[in-house]
Amino acid sequence: MTAKRSPLGHEVEQALGEVLGHVRGDIDLPCRIVDDPTAERIRALRKRLKLSRQKFADRFGLDARALQDWEQGRRIPDRAARVLLTVIDREPEAVERALAG
């Protein structure tokens, strides 16, 4: 290990300092609360859009097997998938437009 830090090393050190400050209550960091959809809500969303699992997955760029696991409660969507599911729930056409372009 060298005493010199790269620019990335400085950024990581600064970020860790911010995290520690936040944990200690010294600083507030912006955060977003992303909905944690239950298996039932994911299934209900797909059914509301009147799509099979495969068609839902194809339309929104998801893996059909992962969707099945989410709907059956075997897996929980990761943060990015939860964000995507939230947008699909509120503005499915926006996701379709974004994926089409």
ABEGO torsion letter per residue (X at the ends): XBABBBAAAAAAAAAAAAAAAAAAGABBBBBBBBBBBBAAAAAAAAAAAGBBAAAAAAAAGBBAAAAAAAAAGABBBBAAAAAAAAAAAABAAAAAAAAAX
